[in-house]
């Protein structure tokens, strides 16, 4: 009979996939400029969460606030959204790791200094019971 080593950790392949999908969202999600002028409308869209990551550093904060509606707009297959909605506590450590990776890419010195980052969602869909 083969015994499992109690110190071995099992790898959660699905959670790692969710982490990668979420990091991809954080890096790639874009919004248009809010200006009405014709000049500004030709500007490149803003990488929204990369901008927020830079603001976290500037304001010496550690919580990244994510609009769930942005996730809905970015994820047409609903795969990432459904994973987060149905198994948040399973995936939360991996989502936070994605935030830490975004911060590491944004400012490695700040990310290493702060160590822990947090995540909060808003505009979640309502649940009727």
Buried (B, 14 or more C-beta within 10 A) or exposed (E): EEEEEEEEEEEBEEBEBBBBBBBBBBBEBBBEBEEEEEEEEEEEEBBBBBEBBBEBBEEEBBEBEBBBEBBBEBBEEEEBBEBBBEEEEBBBEBBBBBBBBBBBBBBEEBBEEBEEBBBEBEEEEEEEE
